Amino acid sequence: MIDITLYHYLFVGLVLFVTGLTGSIICKNVIKVLICIEFILTGVNINFVAFATYCGSPSFDGYIMALFYIAIGAVEFALALYIFYLMYGYKKSDKIDNYGDL
């Protein structure tokens, strides 16, 4: 049986972060870029919770930061999706290259 250590959680967070970073650089679709940014935030949240759990801190700083990032990520995604919805009405395209005039 394998014991799950801090390094396992850090590896999962790193994989999510790198996947999100790579996807946000490569993708040309606005919705895909927004989802990749959410992957980045999820990787950071996993690291916050992992460090808060394994470092034995009596305060809940890592958990509070993770909840804060989840709230910020949800608001960011909703606002970006709304702005994309408004711009899609004018441009009729979902490619990032067409939104350079923002």
C-alpha positions in Angstrom: 0.0 0.0 0.0 1.3 3.4 -0.9 1.4 6.2 1.6 0.2 9.5 0.1 2.7 12.2 1.1 3.0 15.9 0.5 4.9 15.3 -2.7 2.0 13.5 -4.3 -0.3 16.5 -3.7 2.4 18.9 -5.0 2.8 16.8 -8.1 -0.9 16.8 -8.8 -0.9 20.6 -8.3 2.0 21.0 -10.6 0.4 18.9 -13.3 -2.8 20.9 -13.1 -0.8 24.2 -13.1 1.4 23.3 -16.1 -1.6 21.9 -18.0 -3.5 25.1 -17.4 -0.6 27.3 -18.3 0.2 25.3 -21.5 -3.5 25.3 -22.5 -3.9 29.1 -21.9 -0.9 29.8 -24.1 -1.7 27.3 -26.9 -5.5 27.6 -27.2 -7.2 30.2 -29.4 -10.7 29.7 -28.1 -11.8 32.1 -25.4 -13.8 29.5 -23.4 -10.9 27.0 -23.5 -8.5 29.7 -22.2 -11.0 30.5 -19.3 -11.1 26.8 -18.4 -7.3 26.6 -18.5 -7.1 29.5 -16.1 -9.4 27.6 -13.8 -7.0 24.7 -14.0 -4.2 27.0 -12.9 -6.2 28.2 -9.9 -7.1 24.6 -8.9 -3.5 23.6 -9.0 -2.6 26.5 -6.7 -5.5 25.6 -4.4 -4.3 22.0 -4.1 -0.9 23.3 -3.0 -2.4 25.7 -0.4 -4.4 22.9 1.1 -1.6 20.4 1.0 0.8 22.7 2.7 -1.8 23.7 5.3 -2.4 20.0 6.0 1.1 18.7 6.1 2.9 21.6 7.7 0.9 21.3 10.9 -0.1 24.9 11.2 -2.7 25.5 13.9 -4.2 28.3 11.9 -6.2 27.7 8.8 -4.3 30.0 6.5 -4.0 27.6 3.6 -7.7 26.7 3.7 -8.8 30.3 3.9 -6.6 31.2 1.0 -8.0 28.3 -1.0 -11.6 29.4 -0.3 -10.6 33.0 -1.2 -9.1 31.8 -4.5 -12.2 29.7 -5.3 -14.4 32.7 -4.7 -12.1 35.0 -6.8 -12.0 32.3 -9.6 -15.7 32.0 -9.7 -16.2 35.8 -10.0 -13.4 36.0 -12.6 -14.9 33.3 -14.7 -18.4 34.7 -14.5 -17.2 38.2 -15.5 -15.0 37.0 -18.3 -17.8 34.8 -19.6 -20.2 37.8 -19.5 -17.7 40.0 -21.3 -17.2 37.3 -23.9 -20.9 37.0 -24.4 -21.2 40.8 -25.0 -18.2 40.8 -27.4 -19.5 37.7 -29.2 -22.6 39.7 -30.1 -20.4 42.2 -32.0 -17.7 40.0 -33.4 -19.6 36.7 -34.1 -16.3 34.7 -33.4 -14.8 32.8 -30.5 -11.2 33.2 -31.5 -8.9 35.3 -29.3 -7.2 37.0 -32.2 -10.5 38.8 -33.1 -10.7 40.5 -29.6 -7.5 42.5 -29.8 -9.3 45.8 -29.6 -10.3 45.3 -25.9 
